[in-house]
Amino acid sequence: MRRVRIHNPVLPLIRSYHDHSYGYREARKWNLPDYSQTQLDNRTRNAPLLRYVDSLRTHGHRAAGIDPLNLLQREEVGALDPTRYGLTDNALRYDINGIVWTSPVGVDTEDPVEWTLGDITKHLRSIYVGRIAYEYMHSPSKKERLWFSHLLESERLKDMTARSANDKQRIHGLLARSETFDQFLQLKFPNLKRYGLEGGESMLPALDALFRVASESGVEHVILGMPHRGRLNLLTGLLEYSPRALFHKIKGGSEFPEQLGACGDVISHLSSWYPPPTRV
């Protein structure tokens, strides 16, 4: 029996999703140092404190004040009480090296770092039981858990996210305009399929920050593809698409001048650019 080899010219053209031809890039591997022997010994000596700190990381979000109007009654979480772990003296000093992270990610020290129980409680509750809730201890990756705890407890994140009064006003303006925009469309065009951004307004400050950092880093062009939901908010809120032109389109007009004879598309397919190109 003679074998026949069949050559398929299409097979060499088939590309794998992970062969870098579609823009795929492997995730950067982060090598976070494990606990040193000194830290392991200290964790063993102060096991009750370690249990208390881990409980704040694990259960702090259950008591966090995430309701800005304080209408939500948060439950009392027994796991956040230090006396549950035999810690009763707020003035007693503990070596927190390897238990509470006071240095940025990847920067550790072998020297003892002593804090009182009161200072430890105040510091960790300000992070895990504050106005923002963090929930990451369920992650199966120890490196991820260590990375988050380093970032949060060293207050490096607070330095990175510090905002001036002008920045806060800009964020408020983006959120307020987006909400007002959605309410206006709902009132004036109740039958319009507008794909509103209600509940997702934080997308606008996030993209605004992304564009700013990209510009500061030397990026000259950003091409943004996105789903229908929130597109109109982004066009009018960040990309300065004319609301007058949008309302004209909603009322049945075209986005193209009549003399062009071009056929328009639905409003959810509108696009824009910012800043507008310079006309010669």
C-alpha positions in Angstrom: 0.0 0.0 0.0 1.5 3.3 -1.1 1.2 6.3 1.2 0.1 9.6 -0.3 1.2 12.8 1.3 -1.3 15.6 1.0 -0.1 19.1 1.1 -2.5 21.7 2.4 -1.4 25.2 1.5 -3.8 26.7 4.1 -2.3 25.1 7.2 0.9 27.2 7.2 -1.4 30.3 7.3 -3.3 29.2 10.3 -2.0 31.2 13.3 -2.3 30.4 17.0 -3.8 33.0 19.3 -0.6 32.8 21.4 1.9 33.2 18.6 2.3 37.0 19.1 0.6 37.7 15.7 -2.5 39.0 17.4 -0.8 41.2 19.9 -0.6 38.5 22.6 2.1 39.1 25.2 2.9 36.8 28.1 2.2 38.3 31.5 5.3 39.7 33.2 6.4 37.4 36.0 6.7 39.0 39.4 9.2 37.4 41.7 8.2 38.6 45.2 10.6 37.4 47.8 9.3 34.8 50.2 9.4 35.2 54.0 13.0 35.3 55.4 13.9 33.0 58.3 13.9 36.0 60.6 10.3 36.8 59.6 9.2 33.2 59.9 10.6 33.1 63.4 8.8 36.3 64.3 5.5 35.1 62.9 5.8 32.0 65.1 6.6 34.0 68.2 3.7 36.4 67.6 1.1 33.9 66.3 -1.9 35.6 68.0 -1.0 38.9 66.4 -0.6 37.2 63.0 -4.0 35.7 63.3 -5.5 39.1 64.2 -3.8 40.8 61.3 -4.9 38.1 58.8 -8.4 38.4 60.1 -8.4 42.1 59.4 -7.2 41.4 55.8 -9.8 38.7 55.3 -12.9 40.1 57.0 -12.3 43.9 57.1 -14.4 44.5 54.0 -17.5 43.2 55.9 -17.3 46.2 58.2 -16.0 48.8 55.8 -17.9 52.0 55.5 -18.6 51.8 51.8 -22.0 53.6 52.1 -21.4 57.3 51.7 -24.8 58.2 53.2 -24.4 55.8 56.1 -27.7 54.2 55.4 -26.4 50.7 55.4 -26.2 49.0 58.8 -23.0 47.0 58.9 -22.8 44.0 61.0 -20.4 43.6 63.9 -17.6 41.3 62.9 -16.3 39.4 65.8 -13.1 38.4 63.9 -12.0 42.0 64.0 -11.8 42.2 67.8 -8.2 41.8 69.0 -9.3 40.4 72.4 -10.6 37.3 70.5 -6.9 36.4 70.0 -5.8 37.2 73.5 -4.5 40.7 72.6 -5.7 43.0 75.3 -3.0 45.6 76.0 -3.0 48.4 73.4 0.3 49.7 74.8 2.1 46.4 74.4 4.8 46.6 71.7 5.2 43.9 69.1 7.8 43.2 66.4 5.7 43.4 63.2 8.5 42.4 60.8 6.9 39.7 58.5 3.4 40.4 59.9 2.5 43.9 58.9 4.3 45.4 55.9 5.7 48.9 56.3 8.0 48.9 53.2 7.0 49.0 49.5 6.7 45.9 47.5 9.9 44.0 47.2 11.7 46.1 49.9 12.0 44.2 53.2 14.3 44.5 56.2 15.7 42.1 58.7 15.7 44.7 61.5 12.9 44.5 64.1 10.0 47.0 63.6 8.2 47.6 66.8 4.6 49.0 67.0 2.1 49.0 69.8 -1.1 47.0 69.5 -3.0 50.3 69.4 -0.9 51.6 66.5 -1.3 48.3 64.6 -5.1 48.3 65.0 -5.4 52.0 64.0 -3.2 51.5 60.9 -4.8 48.3 59.6 -8.4 49.4 60.4 -7.8 52.7 58.4 -6.9 50.5 55.4 -9.2 47.5 55.6 -12.2 49.0 57.5 -12.2 52.4 55.9 -14.2 53.9 53.0 -12.8 51.5 50.5 -13.1 47.7 50.9 -10.3 45.4 49.8 -10.9 41.6 49.4 -8.0 39.6 48.2 -7.2 36.9 50.8 -9.3 34.4 48.8 -6.7 34.3 46.1 -5.0 30.9 45.8 -1.7 32.7 44.9 0.5 33.5 47.9 2.5 36.0 45.7 -0.7 37.9 44.9 -1.7 38.1 48.5 1.7 39.3 49.5 1.8 41.8 46.7 -1.6 43.3 47.8 -0.7 43.4 51.5 2.6 45.1 50.7 1.0 47.7 48.5 -1.8 48.5 50.9 -0.1 48.4 54.2 3.0 50.3 53.2 0.6 53.1 52.2 2.4 53.2 48.8 -1.0 53.1 47.2 -2.1 56.2 49.1 0.9 58.1 47.8 0.2 56.9 44.2 -3.5 57.9 44.3 -3.2 61.2 46.1 -5.3 63.8 44.3 -5.2 67.6 44.3 -8.3 69.7 44.7 -8.4 70.3 40.9 -8.1 66.6 40.2 -11.0 65.9 42.5 -13.1 68.6 40.9 -12.4 67.2 37.5 -13.4 63.7 38.6 -16.6 65.1 40.1 -17.3 67.0 36.9 -16.9 63.9 34.7 -19.2 61.8 37.0 -21.8 64.6 37.4 -21.9 65.3 33.6 -22.3 61.7 32.8 -25.2 61.2 35.2 -26.9 64.4 34.0 -26.4 63.3 30.4 -28.1 59.9 31.0 -31.0 61.6 32.9 -31.5 64.1 30.1 -31.6 61.4 27.4 -34.0 59.3 29.5 -36.3 62.3 29.9 -36.2 63.7 26.4 -35.8 60.5 24.4 -37.4 57.8 26.5 -37.7 55.3 23.6 -34.1 55.7 22.5 -31.8 52.7 22.8 -28.9 54.7 24.3 -26.8 52.1 26.1 -26.4 54.3 29.2 -23.6 54.3 31.6 -25.6 54.2 34.8 -23.6 52.4 37.4 -20.4 52.5 35.4 -19.6 56.2 35.5 -16.2 55.4 37.1 -15.1 54.3 33.6 -14.7 58.0 32.6 -12.2 59.0 35.4 -10.4 55.8 34.8 -10.0 56.5 31.1 -9.2 60.1 31.8 -6.3 59.0 34.1 -5.2 56.4 31.6 -5.0 59.0 28.8 -3.1 61.5 31.0 -0.5 58.9 32.1 -0.1 57.7 28.5 0.5 61.3 27.3 3.0 61.9 30.1 4.8 58.7 29.1 5.2 59.8 25.5 2.3 58.0 23.9 1.1 60.1 20.9 -1.9 58.1 19.7 -4.5 56.0 21.4 -7.1 54.0 19.5 -10.0 53.0 21.7 -12.4 50.3 20.8 -15.3 49.8 23.2 -18.7 48.2 23.6 -21.9 50.1 23.0 -22.6 50.8 26.7 -21.2 54.1 27.7 -20.1 55.1 24.3 -22.2 58.2 24.1 -21.1 59.3 27.5 -17.4 58.9 26.5 -18.0 60.8 23.2 -19.6 63.8 24.8 -17.7 63.7 28.2 -14.1 63.1 27.2 -13.8 63.2 23.5 -15.8 66.5 23.2 -18.2 65.2 20.6 -20.8 68.0 20.1 -24.0 67.3 22.0 -25.8 69.4 19.4 -24.6 67.0 16.7 -25.6 64.0 18.8 -29.2 65.3 19.4 -29.4 66.1 15.6 -28.5 62.5 14.9 -31.0 61.2 17.5 -33.8 63.2 15.9 -33.2 61.5 12.5 -30.5 63.7 11.0 -27.3 62.5 9.5 -23.8 63.0 10.8 -22.7 63.8 7.3 -23.4 67.0 5.3 -26.3 66.6 2.8 -24.1 67.4 -0.2 -22.0 64.3 0.4 -25.0 62.0 -0.2 -23.6 59.6 2.4 -25.7 57.3 4.5 -25.2 57.5 8.3 -25.1 54.7 10.9 -26.9 54.2 14.2 -25.9 56.4 17.1 -24.1 53.6 19.0 -21.6 53.4 16.1 -20.6 57.0 16.2 -16.9 57.8 16.6 -14.8 60.8 17.3 -11.2 61.9 18.0 -9.6 64.3 20.4 -8.1 66.7 19.9 -9.7 67.4 16.5 -7.3 67.4 13.6 -6.0 70.8 12.4 -7.7 71.9 9.2 -5.4 73.3 6.6 
